[in-house]
Amino acid sequence: MADDGLGEIGRLRSEIAALHARIQELERALAERSYGRAAEEVARGVAASADAHATLAALAWLLAPEPARIHWRPDGTVTRWNDGAERIFGWSEGEAVGRGLPDLVAADPVSPDAARALVLDWAENRFDSVTSEGRAKDGQARLCRWNHAVLRDEHGAVREIAAIVEDASDPPWSERALIGRLQLLLQLLDHSRNSIFVKDTDGRYLFANRAHAEVYQRHVVEIIGKTEHELSPLTPGAIDEVVARERAVLTGGEAKQYEEMLQLGDARIHFHTVKFPILDGRGEPIGLGGVVTNITSLREAEAERAALQEKIIVAQQAALRELSTPLIPIADRVVAMPLVGTIDSARAEQIMETLLSSISSQGAHTAILDVTGVRAVDTHVADALTRTARAAQLLGTRVVLTGVRPEVAQTLVTLGVDLSGITTLSTLQSGIAHALLRTRH
């Protein structure tokens, strides 16, 4: 597989070389001919060569050998030297690693003082750049651009300087590489589903990708140079809020991310927004960048899920209420409600509501409340039981309390609960027998 890949790269490089040759041929023809059919042919060729140049720039950058990468310690000792560095300066990796950088390139592009002064967090993904003239192994002068970052240890001390080196003495190649990178970057941004844009410090658009242009339903060209007030479909007040937040980002000098909801006609659109200042070499803001993600569908799905969850909770609560206050018909006009677990104020109200509703609908003359499964009785429970019994008596129903254990009985006595009018029996079975006996009479 590796051989196939190398063969494909070789084929593409051959095509690039052929394109170079064709371009040079057409340019020579243009210089030599200026009339008739020859001129027309040359004109067509020049048009083709422009397209070829654009394609060549992107392909050449993609297929170019890896860029020169050099790492060295603060004392100048080289720790990394790749093939790209050998291509520029002539020294092999074996010759370079372990030697001093000034001995190899006849220059000290980043002095120890400059390295210590470059305090950039690694997470910022930023480089500093310096142009330095030096010499290659064969003595030829090399004007190089050193795009470098300082790598620090866990204590913040300078561990290494890492640089990507470009040969600035070859302007044509630098220009083609720059065009190629720009084309690749633009295609990457245009295929992003996020809105991406850049504004100047006055709020005028300098760049917008295709997704951002679709927000305004305009071509990108129509957006460049205009402000939010000239483009946005939002109300003037909403636009002022957007602009104020952007001014705060520029003034504060730090990136901010937040979620915002904007009203567009009858629709509410939710966005997750990241906006950041674009700084020059001195750290001064020269523009504002933004990446905006439409999360409306996500928020709508979350709201729908929350509503469904609420319905589920309500249904579960209703089911639990039914389970926690089961009402069992024992015989004609006799019902029983066995209670289990803890009884709080809400459940006590549910017990009373369920029991009274059943008494009314069934015309029950006896209702049995079995508290065998109730582990503890406090003032609230005792009050609920007595109120339920009195309410049932008003409906002509007699309440029988069963399953009162000794500790529950002691609590009821201690609390001074008035159980007058309530028949108390030891077990549910005895309560049922008592109710059935009354039914027969």
C-alpha positions in Angstrom: 0.0 0.0 0.0 2.8 2.4 0.8 4.4 1.8 -2.6 1.1 2.6 -4.3 0.8 5.8 -2.4 4.3 6.9 -3.4 3.5 6.0 -7.0 0.4 8.2 -6.9 2.3 11.1 -5.5 5.0 10.6 -8.1 2.3 10.6 -10.8 0.8 13.9 -9.5 4.1 15.5 -9.3 4.8 14.6 -12.9 1.4 16.2 -13.9 2.4 19.3 -12.0 5.7 19.4 -13.8 3.8 19.1 -17.1 1.6 22.0 -16.1 4.6 24.1 -15.3 6.1 23.3 -18.8 2.8 24.1 -20.5 2.5 27.4 -18.6 6.0 28.4 -19.6 5.3 27.5 -23.2 2.2 29.6 -23.3 3.9 32.6 -21.7 6.7 32.4 -24.3 4.2 32.2 -27.1 2.4 35.2 -25.7 5.6 37.2 -25.8 6.5 36.2 -29.4 3.1 36.4 -31.1 0.7 39.4 -31.1 -1.6 39.0 -34.0 -3.9 36.7 -36.1 -4.8 33.1 -35.2 -1.6 32.8 -33.1 -2.8 35.6 -30.8 -6.2 33.9 -30.4 -4.5 30.6 -29.5 -2.3 32.3 -27.0 -5.2 34.1 -25.4 -7.0 30.8 -25.0 -3.8 29.4 -23.6 -3.4 32.2 -21.1 -6.9 31.6 -19.8 -6.2 28.0 -19.4 -2.9 28.8 -17.7 -4.7 31.0 -15.1 -6.8 28.0 -14.1 -3.7 25.8 -14.1 -1.9 28.2 -11.8 -4.7 28.0 -9.3 -4.9 24.2 -9.4 -1.1 24.0 -9.4 -0.9 26.2 -6.3 -3.2 24.0 -4.2 -1.7 20.7 -5.5 1.9 21.9 -5.1 1.4 22.8 -1.5 -0.4 19.6 -0.7 2.3 17.5 -2.4 5.3 19.5 -1.3 7.8 17.8 1.1 7.1 18.4 4.7 8.0 21.9 6.0 11.2 22.4 7.8 10.8 21.7 11.5 13.6 22.5 14.0 13.5 22.3 17.8 16.3 23.5 20.1 16.9 24.1 23.7 17.4 27.5 25.3 21.2 27.0 25.1 20.9 26.4 21.3 21.3 22.7 21.2 19.3 21.2 18.4 16.9 18.3 19.4 14.9 17.9 16.2 15.9 18.4 12.6 13.8 16.9 9.8 14.2 16.4 6.1 12.7 19.8 5.4 15.4 21.5 7.4 18.0 19.5 5.5 16.5 20.7 2.2 17.0 24.3 3.3 20.3 24.2 5.1 22.0 21.1 3.7 22.8 19.5 7.1 21.4 16.0 7.7 19.6 15.0 10.9 22.6 13.1 12.1 24.9 16.1 11.5 22.5 18.6 13.1 21.0 17.0 16.3 23.1 17.8 19.3 24.9 20.7 17.7 24.3 24.4 18.4 21.8 26.1 16.0 24.0 29.1 15.4 26.8 26.8 14.2 24.5 25.2 11.7 22.6 28.2 10.2 25.0 31.1 11.2 22.1 32.8 12.9 20.4 33.0 16.3 16.8 33.6 15.2 15.2 33.4 18.7 17.5 34.5 21.5 17.1 33.1 25.0 15.7 36.5 26.1 13.2 36.6 23.3 12.1 33.0 24.2 11.6 33.9 27.8 9.6 37.0 26.8 7.3 35.0 24.5 4.6 34.1 27.1 1.8 32.4 25.0 -0.3 29.6 26.5 0.0 26.4 24.4 -3.7 26.2 24.2 -3.8 29.5 22.2 -2.3 27.7 19.3 -0.3 30.9 18.3 3.1 31.4 16.9 5.5 34.3 16.8 7.4 35.0 13.6 10.8 36.5 12.9 12.8 36.8 9.6 16.5 36.0 9.9 19.3 35.8 7.4 21.7 32.9 7.7 23.8 30.4 5.7 23.4 26.9 4.5 26.1 24.2 4.8 27.5 25.1 1.4 27.9 28.7 2.5 24.9 30.1 0.4 22.9 32.8 2.1 19.4 31.9 3.2 16.7 34.4 4.2 14.3 32.4 6.4 11.0 33.0 8.2 11.0 31.3 11.6 7.4 30.7 12.8 8.1 29.6 16.3 6.5 28.7 19.7 8.0 28.3 23.1 7.4 24.9 24.8 7.5 25.0 28.6 7.7 22.5 31.3 5.2 22.0 34.2 6.9 24.8 36.1 6.6 27.3 33.3 10.3 27.3 32.4 11.4 27.3 28.7 12.0 23.7 27.7 12.4 24.0 23.9 11.8 26.4 21.0 9.9 24.8 18.2 9.9 26.4 14.7 8.5 25.8 11.3 11.0 27.4 8.9 10.1 28.8 5.5 12.7 29.7 2.9 11.9 33.4 2.2 14.5 33.6 -0.5 12.2 31.8 -3.0 9.3 34.3 -3.4 7.5 32.4 -6.3 7.3 29.2 -4.2 6.2 31.2 -1.1 3.4 32.9 -3.1 2.2 29.6 -4.6 2.2 28.0 -1.1 0.2 31.0 0.3 -2.4 30.8 -2.5 -2.7 27.0 -2.0 -3.2 27.4 1.7 -5.8 30.2 1.2 -7.8 28.1 -1.2 -7.8 25.1 1.1 -8.8 27.2 4.0 -11.6 28.9 2.1 -13.0 25.5 1.0 -12.8 24.2 4.6 -14.7 27.2 5.9 -17.3 27.2 3.1 -18.2 23.5 3.8 -18.7 24.1 7.5 -22.3 24.0 8.8 -21.4 26.7 11.3 -21.6 30.4 10.5 -18.1 31.8 10.5 -17.3 35.5 10.0 -14.7 38.2 10.6 -15.5 41.9 11.2 -13.3 45.0 11.5 -13.3 47.0 14.7 -16.1 49.2 13.3 -18.4 46.1 12.9 -18.0 45.9 9.1 -17.8 42.4 7.6 -14.4 41.5 6.2 -15.3 37.8 5.6 -18.3 35.5 5.8 -18.6 31.9 4.8 -21.4 30.4 2.8 -23.4 29.2 5.9 -23.3 32.8 7.4 -24.4 34.3 4.0 -27.4 31.9 4.0 -28.6 33.4 7.3 -29.1 36.7 5.5 -30.2 35.0 2.2 -27.6 36.9 0.3 -24.4 36.3 -1.7 -21.2 36.6 0.3 -20.2 39.6 -1.9 -23.3 41.5 -0.7 -22.2 41.1 2.9 -18.6 42.3 2.8 -18.2 45.9 3.9 -21.7 46.1 5.6 -22.6 46.2 9.2 -25.2 44.3 11.2 -27.6 47.2 11.1 -27.6 47.1 7.3 -28.1 43.3 7.1 -29.8 41.8 10.1 -33.5 41.0 10.0 -33.7 41.4 13.8 -35.4 44.4 15.5 -33.2 47.5 16.0 -33.1 46.7 19.8 -31.9 43.2 19.2 -29.3 44.3 16.8 -28.0 46.9 19.4 -27.6 44.0 21.9 -25.6 41.9 19.4 -23.3 44.9 18.6 -22.9 45.7 22.3 -21.8 42.2 23.1 -19.3 42.3 20.2 -17.9 45.7 21.5 -17.5 44.0 24.9 -15.4 41.2 23.4 -13.2 43.8 21.6 -12.8 45.9 24.8 -12.2 42.9 27.1 -9.7 41.4 24.7 -10.8 37.8 25.5 -13.0 35.3 23.7 -16.5 34.8 25.0 -19.0 32.1 24.4 -22.7 32.2 25.2 -26.1 31.0 24.1 -28.6 33.5 22.7 -32.1 33.3 21.4 -33.2 35.6 18.6 -36.7 36.2 17.4 -37.0 36.0 13.6 -40.6 36.7 12.6 -42.7 34.0 14.4 -39.7 31.7 14.9 -37.4 31.6 17.9 -33.8 30.7 16.8 -31.3 29.5 19.4 -27.6 29.9 18.8 -24.4 28.9 20.5 -22.0 31.7 19.8 -18.2 32.1 20.2 -16.8 35.5 19.5 -13.1 36.5 19.9 -10.8 39.4 19.2 -8.3 39.2 16.4 -5.1 40.7 17.6 -2.1 42.1 15.8 1.5 41.4 16.7 1.4 43.8 19.6 -1.7 42.2 21.1 -4.0 45.1 19.9 -7.5 44.2 18.6 -7.8 44.7 14.8 -11.0 42.7 14.3 -13.6 40.3 15.6 -14.1 36.7 14.7 -17.2 34.7 15.3 -18.3 31.1 15.0 -22.1 30.6 15.4 -23.9 27.3 15.7 -27.7 27.0 15.2 -28.9 24.8 18.0 -32.6 25.4 17.6 -33.4 21.8 16.8 -31.4 20.7 19.8 -33.3 23.1 22.1 -36.6 22.0 20.6 -35.8 18.4 21.1 -34.8 19.1 24.7 -38.1 21.0 25.3 -40.0 18.1 23.8 -38.1 15.6 25.9 -38.7 17.7 29.1 -42.5 17.9 28.3 -42.6 14.2 27.8 -40.6 13.6 31.0 -43.1 15.8 32.8 -46.0 13.7 31.4 -44.3 10.5 32.5 -43.7 11.9 36.0 -47.4 12.9 36.3 -48.5 9.5 35.1 -46.1 7.8 37.6 -47.3 9.9 40.4 -50.9 9.0 39.6 -49.9 5.3 39.5 -48.1 5.6 42.8 -51.0 7.3 44.4 -53.3 4.5 43.4 -50.8 2.0 44.6 -50.2 3.8 47.9 -53.9 4.1 48.6 -55.5 0.9 47.4 -59.2 0.5 48.0 -60.5 -3.0 48.2 -64.2 -3.9 48.1 -64.8 -6.6 50.8 -68.5 -7.1 50.6 -71.6 -5.2 49.8 -71.1 -1.7 51.1 -67.8 -2.7 52.9 -64.4 -1.4 51.8 -60.9 -1.8 53.1 -57.8 0.3 52.7 -54.5 -1.4 53.7 -51.8 1.3 54.3 -48.1 0.6 54.0 -45.0 2.7 54.5 -44.6 6.3 55.4 -47.6 8.7 55.4 -46.8 12.3 54.9 -49.2 15.3 54.5 -49.7 14.8 50.8 -50.4 11.1 51.1 -52.7 11.7 54.1 -54.8 14.0 51.9 -54.8 11.4 49.1 -56.0 8.7 51.6 -58.9 10.9 52.7 -59.8 11.9 49.2 -59.8 8.3 47.9 -61.7 6.9 50.9 -64.4 9.5 50.9 -64.9 9.3 47.1 -65.3 5.5 47.4 -67.7 5.7 50.4 -69.8 8.2 48.4 -69.9 6.2 45.2 -70.5 2.8 46.8 -72.6 3.8 49.7 -70.4 2.0 52.1 -71.5 1.7 55.7 -68.1 0.4 56.9 -64.6 1.4 55.9 -61.6 -0.5 57.3 -58.3 1.3 57.6 -55.5 -1.2 58.2 -52.2 0.3 59.5 -50.3 -2.9 60.0 -47.7 -1.8 57.4 -47.3 1.7 58.8 -44.0 1.8 60.7 -44.3 5.1 62.4 -47.1 7.4 63.5 -46.6 11.1 64.2 -48.9 14.0 64.8 -49.6 14.4 61.0 -50.6 10.8 60.6 -52.7 10.7 63.7 -54.5 13.9 62.7 -55.1 12.5 59.2 -56.6 9.3 60.6 -59.0 11.2 63.0 -60.0 13.7 60.3 -60.7 10.9 57.8 -62.8 9.1 60.4 -64.9 12.1 61.3 -65.4 12.9 57.6 -66.6 9.4 57.0 -69.0 9.6 60.0 -70.6 12.6 58.4 -71.4 10.5 55.4 -73.0 7.8 57.6 -70.0 5.4 57.4 -68.3 3.7 60.4 -64.5 3.6 60.4 -62.7 0.5 61.7 -59.0 0.9 62.5 -57.0 -2.4 62.4 -53.4 -3.5 62.8 -52.5 -1.1 65.5 -49.2 -2.4 66.9 -48.2 -1.8 70.5 -45.6 0.9 69.6 -48.2 2.7 67.4 -50.8 2.5 70.2 -48.3 4.0 72.6 -47.6 6.8 70.3 -51.3 7.5 69.8 -51.8 7.6 73.5 -48.8 9.9 74.0 -50.0 12.3 71.4 -53.5 12.3 73.1 -55.3 11.3 69.9 -59.1 11.2 70.3 -60.2 7.9 68.7 -63.8 8.2 69.9 -66.2 7.0 67.2 -63.5 4.7 65.7 -63.6 1.0 66.3 -60.1 -0.4 66.8 -59.3 -4.1 66.3 -56.0 -6.0 66.4 -56.0 -7.5 62.8 -57.4 -6.9 59.4 -59.1 -10.3 59.6 -61.0 -9.4 62.7 -62.0 -6.1 61.2 -63.4 -7.8 58.1 -65.3 -10.3 60.3 -66.7 -7.4 62.3 -67.9 -5.6 59.2 -69.5 -8.7 57.7 -71.3 -9.4 61.0 -72.8 -5.9 60.9 -73.8 -6.5 57.3 -75.8 -9.5 58.2 -77.6 -7.6 60.9 
